[in-house]
Amino acid sequence: MDSVSLSEVTVIRRTHLGFMHSFRQPFSGVTISPKFCSSKVEGSRAVSSSVSNTKSQLFYGESITTTSDSGYKMNEVNLKSRTLISAVKERLLLDAFDDEYGGVIVDHRKLPSNLNTFTSMLRASLSDWRRKGKKGVWLKLPVEQSELVPIAVKEGFEYHHAEKGYVMLTYWIPVEEPCMLPANASHQVGVGGFVLNQHKEVLVVQEKYCAPSITGLWKLPTGFINESEEIFSGAVREVKEETGVDTEFSEVIAFRHAHNVAFEKSDLFFICMLKPLSNKIIIDELEIKAAKWMPLVEFVEQPMIREDKMFKRVIEICEMRLRQRYCGLSPHRLVSTFDGKPSSLYYNVVDDNDDPSHSNCIANFL
């Protein structure tokens, strides 16, 4: 048999003692001998401590037999001790794959259901990743296995973020290096639709649920961007959902950046100018109290609008755009070589002699 270091034997023994018993339930019908759960060290050699008279055992469905020269056979194939230890270690580690930053991502589809099994596999995996010089660990735990969360936290994992179906935990291995794992998403993204018809009437709503300070205020239709949704399509969708009016996106007129808005997150809010394609209003009665076409002059004369410097400036910008004294940002679909995927780049072109269609600052909205 090949020699095995004391540290290897210690790690294997510590990992496997009491571990095989926890596998009896998930591997029903598999006979596991204590022979493979205990080891002792003589000098630099590891010797299995036999406490069973059975010569052939099943280990995770594999037939392992001792040989006359104190070796092992797995499915009638001779194994050296180091090979056996390596095979056992692979069986006792969590399934994971490397990320591109020197860390690992645990395969959440192959997590054990037994709590003791998960605990032992997690500890063995952390030791293995630490030995291999890995850095960050990403552990996604589905809601169906939420009982694994306190175990991971006890082992040093931290919350990163959560969605409806899972919680993501992280672990930074190098104690001598600062954690370089990216933080959770820091912003929420909202849109507001400035829709003006040919009569210089702006589409406005009164929300059914709002702060007492803005009760009765006629405001622009607003809402949040959905996951993987474009700003321009999100603005069109929100106006349609709240008022029933179909629109066409024109430009991003301005955007506001605020902090500590909701649950300590920052907020990006995009004011979008839209062209109406229909006039009939059908409100969303779940969240909208009323909606109407309101003369622009009457809209800006509301006390709440006149007294709010930021919103007043937004309306002024929209009016300047109508007089073609201001130009907003339009989306242009481009492909970057960094990821090979199309995305939207927002910019304006005042005058393009080569292709006048690229100029978005000459559009007449009325």
LUMTORVO-60938 format. One record per atom (N, C-alpha, C): x, y, z; residue in one letter. Coordinates in pm, whole numbers, plus 50000, padded with zeros to 5 digits. Atoms other than C-alpha are relative to their C-alpha. Layout:
<nodes>
XYZA ...
</nodes>
This chain:
<nodes>
500844988050000M 500005000050000M 500875012550000M 499264987449999D 501115035449929D 499895006550136D 500044992949872S 501995056650228S 499055011849990S 500944989049993V 499465082750337V 500395008850117V 499594990949893S 500215113650540S 499014999750114S 500834999649881L 498905117350891L 498845009749983L 501064990050016S 496945148450794S 498884994749912S 501035005550087E 495165129950515E 499124990350076E 500755009949926V 494165101750742V 499105006850102V 500774992949899T 493015126051011T 498765006349939T 501134993550066V 490825145350767V 498974989749957V 500925010450047I 489355113750618I 499264993850117I 500625006549885R 488745097850956R 498985009250067R 500884990449935R 487215129251105R 498745002049917R 501154997850087T 484975133250804T 499064988349998T 500815011850021H 483795097650791H 499424993950127H 500535005549877L 483305088351158L 498605005450025L 501384995949977G 479605089351228G 499305004549873G 500534995050126F 479115099550865F 499284988949925F 500595011250072M 478375065350726M 498624996850054M 501305002949943H 475505061250968H 498935009149940H 500974990750056S 473845092150823S 499664996649857S 500275003850137F 474065076850477F 499134987549990F 500825012150006R 472105045750575R 498605003449948R 501344996450043Q 468845064450522Q 499935003849853Q 500114996650142P 469525081050183P 500424988749908P 499565011250083F 471215049350057F 499404987250058F 500665011649943S 468645024050170S 500404987449926S 499625012650060G 469624988150112G 501484998249983G 498555000850015V 473344995950115V 500624996550134V 499335004149878T 475424977750376T 501365006750007T 498734992949983I 478284998850509I 500694994750123I 499275005849889S 480904983150727S 500785010450075S 499144991049921P 482575001851016P 501454998449963P 498615002250040K 485754987050868K 500545012049923K 499544989050082F 485885016650633F 499715013450065F 500284987649929C 484985042250897C 501055002950106C 499024998149895S 487985038451125S 501384996949947S 498625002150044S 491725041251066S 500945002950114S 498944996549906K 494875041351272K 501295001649922K 498764996750069V 498355052951183V 501174992950065V 498745005949953E 501575033251213E 501125006549920E 498964992650071G 504465055951130G 499355009049899G 500594991850105S 503645071650798S 499014992149918S 500895008550076R 501275043550691R 498654999150070R 501355001449947A 497535041050737A 499544985749984A 500475013850002V 496025007450825V 498544999950040V 501415000849965S 492324999950824S 499834991550124S 500275007349877S 491074989051164S 498764991649981S 501105008950032S 488924958651098S 499224996450124S 500875004049891V 485964953551327V 498874991449946V 501025008250063S 484014931751089S 500634987749941S 499505012350060N 484444896250975N 499584998749854N 500455000650139T 482774903550644T 501145004149909T 498864997450088K 485324901850365K 499625009549886K 500424991450110S 483264919950102S 498855008850047S 501034990549957Q 481214951250164Q 499575008549881Q 500484990450098L 479124975449961L 500225014050053L 499714986249960F 480275011649978F 499435009249893F 500704991750098Y 477825035749802Y 499694992049875Y 500345008050114G 476845006749579G 501194993449933G 498805006050057E 480454996549505E 500454988550091E 499535011549924S 481764962449613S 501475001750032S 498614998349956I 484944967049819I 500414987850082I 499525012249936T 486964936549928T 501445001950042T 498614999749956T 490124933750137T 500754988749931T 499145010150063T 493014914549982T 500984994550103T 499105006649905S 495554891450145S 501215008550035S 498844991549972D 498274917950119D 499595013550059D 500524987949933S 496174943250314S 499635011049903S 500454990250098G 495114960449995G 498484999649989G 501434999550020Y 491634966649857Y 499684997149855Y 500555001550134K 489564957049558K 498645006849997K 501314994050020M 486654977649430M 499464994649870M 500555006850117N 484444958049191N 501074991649930N 498975009350047E 487304932849157E 501205006949937E 498844992650052V 489784960549063V 500885003750118V 499084996849892N 492894963649283N 500165015150015N 499844985949971L 493164997349453L 501125002150100L 499024995749901K 496035013949633K 499285008750102K 500684992649895S 495165031649957S 499765014549961S 500184986150038R 495725066249813R 498875001349898R 501094999750097T 493395058349526T 498674998450069T 501245002149926L 490775045749769L 499605012650074L 500294987649926I 491055076949984I 499495010749906I 500434989950097S 490735098949675S 498574997349955S 501355003550044A 487655079949562A 498995003050110A 500904997549888V 486095082049907V 499785014950019V 500114985749981K 486825119049934K 499085006249894K 500864994750105E 485165125849598E 498544997250031E 501385003749968R 482065107649719R 499455008550114R 500444993049880L 481935128650036L 500055015149987L 499964985650023L 482245163249878L 498735004449927L 501144994350072L 479455185649756L 500345001849853L 499804997550142D 479045187349381D 500115014949977D 499774985850024A 480455220649268A 500865001549875A 499174997050116F 482115237148971F 500675013550021F 499224987849984D 484705264648943D 499325011749930D 500404988050071D 483735300248865D 501245006349938D 498884994050072E 485935323748661E 500855009150088E 499254991249910Y 487235342148968Y 500734992450109Y 499255007849903G 488965314049151G 499174994450113G 500895005449899G 485935303549352G 499234988049949G 500815011450038V 483345275949338V 498535003350018V 501444998849992I 479595273949284I 499434986150027I 500565012949963V 477805245549460V 498774997149914V 501155004050082D 475345226449242D 498804997450092D 501145001049908H 472065232049427H 499054988649963H 500875011050043R 470385204449225R 500424986650059R 499485012649949K 472535177849391K 500305000550150K 499784999049857L 472365187849756L 499364988150072L 500615011049923P 471785159450005P 498845005150084P 501164996049921S 468495159950192S 500194997550149S 499765003249860N 469815144950515N 500865010950064N 499314988849935L 470945172050759L 501414996450043L 498675004349957N 473865152350904N 500924998149880N 499215001950121T 475015142950557T 500475013349943T 499644986850052F 474915179150443F 501075006550086F 499024994049910T 476845190650750T 501394994449975T 498695006450019S 479635165550700S 500585003049863S 499524997150135M 479835171150324M 500445014549986M 499634985950005L 479925208750370L 501345002450066L 498734998349931R 482755206850622R 501154994049920R 498955006350080A 484735182750406A 500305008249875A 499824991950121S 484175204750099S 500785012650031S 499264987949962L 485365236050278L 501484997150021L 498605003949981S 488535217950383S 500684997549867S 499435003050131D 489075205850029D 500225012749919D 499854987550075W 488485240149873W 501095008750060W 498954992349936R 490765256350129R 501374994549961R 498745006450038R 493505231350048R 500375003149854R 499774997350142K 493105238549676K 500185014849970K 499784985750020G 493395276049728G 498815007349940G 501194993250051K 489825284449631K 499695012250086K 500274987549930K 488465318349730K 498545000950045K 501394998349962G 484735324949725G 499164987749972G 500925011250018V 481975299149764V 498585005549991V 501394996150018W 478445304349634W 499124987950026W 500865011049960L 475805282449797L 498545004349987L 501414996850025K 472255284449660K 499144989150062K 500855009649930L 469695267649887L 498555002449963L 501414998550040P 466215262049739P 499105000650122P 500934998649889V 463225270049957V 499554986350051V 500385013549958E 462405232749962E 501014994050097E 498985004949909Q 465645227450154Q 500465011150095Q 499674988649913S 465495257950379S 500564995650135S 499465004849872E 466375235950679E 501524999149997E 498555000350010L 469955236050546L 500635013650030L 499484986449982V 470285273850592V 500715001750134V 499294998049872P 471085274050970P 501284992050011P 498775008049997I 473665246550917I 501125007549930I 498994992650076A 475485267050652A 500435012550075A 499674987949924V 475305298550864V 500914996650118V 499175004349887K 476765279851161K 501424997049955K 498675003050052E 479685269450939E 500735012449948E 499344987650038G 480415305750856G 499485006749875G 500564993850120F 478305312950547F 499185012350038F 500754987649977E 476675347150515E 498925001449894E 501074997250096Y 473445358350351Y 500515009549893Y 499684990950110H 473925374150009H 498745006549945H 501294994950043H 470425377549867H 499004988649998H 501065010050003A 467115359549845A 498995003649892A 501094998650094E 464455354349582E 498854991150049E 501165007749955K 461055337249601K 500354985350021K 499755014349996G 462525302949541G 501294995650066G 498725004249943Y 465925303749710Y 500635011150082Y 499144990449932V 468415320649938V 501434997049956V 498615001650041M 471995326449823M 500925003650117M 499024997949893L 474795322950079L 501405000149941L 498624999450047T 478485330350040T 500974997350114T 498935002849903Y 481715320750213Y 501315004349936Y 498704995650050W 485095337850170W 501084992450074W 499065009349938I 487915313250234I 501285006750050I 498704994749955P 491205333350247P 499845009850116P 500134991249883V 491405348150597V 500945011949992V 499024989350008E 494405369450502E 499665010149890E 500384991050108E 492605386350208E 498605005750025E 501354994449987P 489635410250207P 499044993049903P 501005006650084C 486435395450065C 499795008049872C 500154993650130M 486215402949693M 498714995949929M 501265004050061L 482785387849630L 499125012449977L 500864988350024P 480395412949468P 498825000250094P 501134998549909A 477675426549692A 498694997549926A 501325001650058N 473975421449635N 499625012649920N 500464988650079A 472155444049388A 499685011850090A 500104988349913S 472205479249527S 498895009649960S 500984990450050H 469515496349320H 498694993449958H 501255003350067Q 465875494149221Q 499815010449890Q 500144991350117V 464845509348888V 498525002649974V 501374996050027G 461645528748830G 499915008549875G 500244991850119V 460075546648532V 498735008150020V 501194991650004G 457595574548484G 499725003949856G 500344997050138G 455695580948161G 499365013749984G 500554986750033F 455165616448034F 499354998749863F 500755002350123V 452415611947773V 499175012549970V 500674987650038L 451165643047592L 499294997949867L 500735001550126N 448425643047327N 500035012949919N 499964988650091Q 447795667247040Q 499295012250055Q 500704988749937H 445625689147265H 500795005850117H 499144995849890K 448515695247504K 499424995950135K 500505005949878E 446925673147764E 500944988650040E 499095010249950V 449085651047981V 499194989150071V 500685011349938L 448005616448095L 500444998950146L 499674999849857V 447825616348477V 499104990150074V 500745009549916V 446645593148754V 500005004750144V 500004999049855Q 445685593749119Q 500094985850054Q 499795013449948E 446975563649309E 499034997150115E 500945004149894K 444625544149537K 500714999250134K 499225001249876Y 447375538049794Y 501225009149989Y 498904990450005C 449775566549863C 500175006350138C 499754993049874A 451295587250141A 498965011150020A 501014989549974P 448865611450311P 500385013549942P 499554986950047S 451005640750196S 499705002549854S 500274998150143I 450225634449829I 498604995149962I 501385003850029T 446575624249858T 499355010649911T 500674990850092G 444625639649570G 500905005549892G 499074995050101L 447745646949362L 499804992449869L 499995006050133W 447485640848988W 501464999049957W 498595002650029K 450785625248886K 500154991649874K 499725008350117L 452455607248598L 499874985350037L 499965014549975P 451975569448566P 501444995650026P 498655004449962T 454965553048736T 499974985350041T 499895013949954G 456225518648831G 501434995249993G 498665005949998F 459185495348860F 500244991549877F 499585008650110I 461105478048585I 500064985650049I 499915014149966N 460745440348586N 501384994549969N 498725006550027E 463695416648581E 500154997449850E 499665001950141S 465345415548234S 499125008349907S 500854991350082E 463015443248110E 500765012749965E 499384987750043E 464225473047909E 499285012150061E 500594987949947I 463615508248035I 498855004649911I 501024995050091F 461665517947724F 498754991249999F 501175008950000S 459415487147727S 499305000250135S 500604999049868G 458885490448102G 499125012350014G 500804987749995A 457635526248062A 498694998249924A 501205002550080V 455195515947788V 499054990650074V 500825009749927R 453975486447997R 499295006550118R 500604993949882E 453395507048312E 498855009349963E 501084991050043V 451325533248128V 498784991949956V 501105008550047K 449265505847965K 499284993550118K 500615006949886E 448685487348294E 499165009550085E 500694990949909E 447635518148491E 498855007449934E 500994991550066T 445605536948228T 499304993449883T 500585006250118G 444875513347939G 500385006749870G 499624992550119V 446445538147696V 501244993849937V 498835005150074D 448785524447428D 500905011749964D 499044989350028T 451965544547376T 501214994649923T 498745003250066E 455205545147183E 501125007750069E 498894993549930F 458495552447358F 500735009649907F 499234990250078S 460345583647241S 501395001950058S 498704996849943E 463125593447479E 499984998950152E 499794997749858V 464505592847830V 500325014850015V 499844985549987I 464135629247927I 501015003350110I 499104997749887A 465955627748261A 499904988050093A 500135010349897F 466665604248550F 500525005250133F 499654996049864R 466945608148924R 500704988550070R 499275009949922H 469405590149149H 499865003750148H 500214997549857A 468405587349516A 500484988050081A 499445010549915H 469655566949812H 499124997750123H 500775003849882N 468155548850112N 498495002049979N 501404998250035V 464785547949942V 499134988850056V 500795011549952A 463505512950020A 500954989350049A 499145010249940F 465195488350257F 501485003249979F 498634995150011E 468395509050242E 500574998849859E 499545001050137K 468595504549864K 499935013749931K 500044987850079S 469315532049614S 498954998549889S 501085000050097D 466845541649343D 500405008149876D 499864993050127L 467175550848975L 498625001449940L 501344997550053F 464055567248834F 500125007649867F 499874994550135F 463805574148458F 498685006349955F 501164993150056I 461375600348321I 500054997949849I 500035003550143C 460345588347975C 498895007649929C 501024993450082M 458525607947705M 499434989749903M 500685009950082L 455935586747524L 498975006849911L 501044995150092K 453645592647226K 498754991350017K 501235008049986P 449995582247274P 499584994049866P 500535006750119L 448645557047023L 498504997850013L 501445001049976S 445175556247178S 499645010350106S 500454989849906N 443055579247396N 499114994650111N 500965005349904K 440555557147580K 500714995450126K 499425003349871I 441335553247949I 499234988850067I 500575011049922I 440705520548134I 500964997750116I 499065000249887I 442215522148482I 500144986050059I 499765012049920D 443735494148686D 499415002750138D 500724996849877E 441265494348974E 500684994650126E 499305005149883L 443635475049201L 500915010550063L 499054990349946E 446095503849236E 499745014449959E 500264986550049I 444675534049050I 498595004450040I 501304994549959K 441895555549193K 499305006749883K 500574992850115A 441395577048881A 501115003449902A 499044995950104A 443055587048554A 499275008949901A 500644991050097K 442405614148297K 501075007149917K 499164991050077W 443835636748028W 499825014050059W 500054987349927M 444705669248205M 500805010649924M 499234989550067P 445715702348041P 501365002150068P 498644998849945L 449465706748084L 500125011950094L 499934987949917V 449005741948224V 499394997250138V 500665003249874E 446605729048489E 500834990150082E 499175010049931F 448925700048571F 501155006550075F 498824994049938V 451965721648643V 499615010250108V 500444990249901E 449875746048853E 499574993450131E 500315006649874Q 449155719749118Q 501015004450107Q 499094995149895P 450615732149450P 501184990650024P 498925009649974M 452615700149502M 501065000449890M 499074999250112I 454195704149157I 500805012950008I 499324987049995R 454975741249196R 501025000550112R 499124998949883E 456585736149537E 501144989949999E 498945010250006D 458715705849444D 501005004049893D 499014994850095K 461895719249285K 500414989549897K 499555010250093M 462915686049132M 498934996949896M 501055003350095F 459555677548979F 499695011949909F 500214988150083K 459125713348860K 501035000649889K 498954999850102R 462445710648681R 499754989249894R 500325010650097V 461365677848519V 498975005049901V 501034994850089I 458265694448379I 500585010749908I 499364989850084E 460355723648257E 500824993549889E 499215007050102I 462655699248076I 499084994349892I 500955005450098C 459675682247913C 499455011049910C 500494988950081E 458335716047798E 501075004849902E 498924995950090M 461745725247654M 500174989949887M 499925010150106R 461755692347465R 498915002149896R 501094997550093L 458385700847315L 500315011849908L 499624988450082R 459875733747192R 501324997449927R 498765004250067Q 462915714747057Q 501205008050049Q 498864993349938R 465235732947295R 500794990550089R 499335010249918Y 466305700647463Y 499864986849928Y 500035013150066C 467115665747345C 500284989150102C 499835011049906G 466695633847546G 500854988849943G 499185011650038L 468315599647516L 499124989149941L 500735010750066S 467105572747277S 500824987250004S 499275012849994P 467985535547295P 500484995649863P 499415005550123H 470255520547031H 500534986150034H 499615013849973R 470715482747018R 501374997349938R 498645002850043L 474395473346998L 500494987150065L 499415012249946V 476455441947053V 501435002950044V 498664998049946S 479535443247274S 500814987149988S 499145011750008T 482485420047223T 500314994250137T 499745005049866F 482765416647600F 499144987950034F 500875011449971D 479775393547621D 499294994549876D 500615004750124G 478585390247261G 498495001249997G 501454999049992K 475035399947361K 499555014249963K 500524986750030P 472895428647231P 499495006850126P 500504992249888S 472085456147479S 499685014049951S 500454986650040S 470685491447476S 500965010650052S 499184988449964L 472945521847474L 499165012449974L 500854988250011Y 471065554147541Y 500865012349973Y 499294987750032Y 472365585647371Y 499165008049901Y 500714991950098N 471225614247150N 500945004349888N 499274995150117V 472315626146807V 499285012549951V 500634987450039V 471625662546726V 499865000849849V 500054998950147D 472495661146358D 500984989949941D 499185010050066D 473765631646154D 499845001849850D 500084997450144N 474535642045797N 500014987349918N 499915012650074D 475315606545691D 498684992450003D 501265007249984D 472035592245822D 499075008350088D 500904991249922P 469375617645926P 499064992350092P 500915007749915S 467275589346073S 500574997950139S 499375001649869H 469805587146358H 499755011950090H 500214988049922S 468955622446468S 498684998950074S 501225001249921N 466465620246752N 499595013250065N 500294987149936C 466435657246844C 499125009049915C 500824991750087I 464215669346560I 498534995650001I 501365005449997A 461085649446647A 499035010350056A 501054991249953N 457865669146689N 498964991450072N 500885008349921F 455705654946967F 498545004249994F 501394995250006L 452585674946891L 499515000149856L 
</nodes>
